[in-house]
Amino acid sequence: MKQTGIYPGSFNPIHIGHLALANYLCEFEGLDEVWFLVTPHNPLKVKTDLMDDEFRYELTQKALDGYPKFKASNFEFQLPQPSYTIQTLDALSAAYPDHNFSLIIGADNWLSIDKWKDPEVLVSKYHLLIYPRKGYDVKIPSKLPNVKLVQAPIIEISSSFIRKALEDGKDIRFFLPEAIRNML
């Protein structure tokens, strides 16, 4: 069975921090691959802040091109909106029964998981890989063996930082994958 990490996000836009984390998870945490699941709308975020769905998906595809362990996915585009992680993982598991899916989330998301749809079901059915974020203290109850805090390097880059820097005309070439630099 293929060990597949599901990395959901708006990728608004995708940047080197996303890629570095996914690379770490493949090389050091036993994942065979990471699917970057471009989400049309996170119910906990304001939709008006998003670039066009198809454009974000195209950026993600181009950023991942040439690396065989990474795949861009628009799977949620066909699901009812807003997207709920548990429903997406269940649909993915049904569509790809030869994959064992692990959910990749940040420490900030872990601390608000109680606001998600069916969090108890989510943590009992699926493995969760939590990446550390500065300023977030992650505690994982021992009764949750499917949940793991990974020791990935902390890279403090955000898509909002990228958007603001682009708006301000900053040269941020080293924060973006080369394949998408001229698309933004």
N, C-alpha and C positions, 0 to 999 in steps of 0.2 A: 504494500500500500504506500502510495506517495505521500510524504509529509509536506503539506502545503500550508504556508502562512497566508492568511488573508489580512491584508493591510488596507483597511478602509480609510478613505479620506476624501476631502474635496480636491486636494492637490490643485490649489488655487493660487499659484501654480506649484507644480512639483519642483523640488530643489535638491541640492546635494545632501542635505540632512536626511531626507527620506531615503535616498539611495544608499547612503552609508549605513543607516540602521538596517535596512533590508539585507545588505551585504553581510553585516555582522551576524544577523540571525541565520543566514544560510551557512556561513562558515564556522560559527561557534555554537549554535544552538540546535543543530541537527535538522534544520529544514532543508528539504530538497529543492524547494522553490518558494518564491513569494509572488502572490498575485496582488497587484495594486488595484484595489477595487474603487474606482472613481464613483463617488456617491453623488447622486443628483441633489439630495437635500438631507442634511442632518437635522432631525426634528429639534435639536437643541441649539441650532444656529439660525441666523437670519438669512433667508434665501437670496435677498437682493444683493448681498455682498459677493455672490458667485459670478465668475465668468461663465459663458455659455458651456453647457454640459459637454457637448460634442467637441468643443475646442479644448477643454481640460483633458478629455480622453485622448485627443490627438497629441497634445503636449506630452502626456504620460507615455503613450506609445513610442513617440520619437525619443524621449529621454531614456527609455529602457532598451531601445533597439540595439541588438548585438550582444546582449548579455543573456545567455540561455536560462539562467535561474530566475529571471524576472519576467512577469507577464502583466500587461495592462488588461484590465477587465471592465467592461461596461455592463456586467450582469445585472446590476440593480436598475439600470435604465428601463428594463422591461417589467420590473416589479411595481406593485402599487406604491404610491407616494403618500406620506413620507415613508422612507425606508426604516425598517427596524432590524437591528443586527441579528436577533434570534431568527426572524423570518428569512433573512438573507442566507444565514448559515444553514438553516434547514433546507432551503431551496437548492443551495449549492451541493449539499450532501446528497440530495435526491438526484440531482443532475450528474454528479460526478462520484459515484459510489466507490471508485478505486482511489479516492483521495481521503486522507485523514486531515481535517482542517483544524488549524490553530488560529485563534484571533489575536492580532497584534494591536495593542492599544497603549497609549501613553499613561503615565502616572496620574495626570490630571483627569483623564477619563475614568480610570479605576476609582478615584475618589468620589466620582459622581455616578458610579454604576447603579446605585440604588434608584436613580431616576430613569434608567433604561427600561424598556419593555421586557418583562419576565427575566430579571437578572438572576434569580435562583436557578431557573432552567438553563440559562446561558452558561453559568459557571459549572453546572453539573454535567452538561452534555458535551462541552467543548473545552479544549485547552486554551488558556489565555496566556499570552506572553506580554508582560508589561515592561515597557522601557522607561527608565528613570528620566525624570525631568527635574531641573533645578527648582527647589522650593516646595517640592511635593514629597512628603514622607509616606512611603507605601508600607502598609501593614497588611499581611495576608494571613487570615486565620488558618490554623493548622487543619481545620476541617475542609479546606479547599485544595485538595492535592492537584487539581487541574490548573491551578493558577501559579505562575512563576514570574518573579521579578528578575529580568535579565540584567547582566552587568555591562550592557553596551555603553560605549563612550557617549557622553552627553554632548550633543551638538546644538548649540542655541541659535538656530536659524528658524524663522517662521515664514510662512507664505505671506502673512501681513507685512512683515519686514521687507520681503522681496517686492511686493506691490508698492509700498510706500517709497522704497528706494528707486524703483522704476519711474514712479510719478515725479520724483524729485530730480530725475535725470542723472542718477548716480551710476558709476561704472561698477557693476556687480558681477562681472563675468565669471568670477571664481565661485560664486554661490549657485550658479545655474549649470545644468548639464549643457555641454557645448551644442548639442543637437537642437536645443530649443532657444538658445540665446537670441537669435534674430527673429523669433516668432512673437516676442513680447514687446 
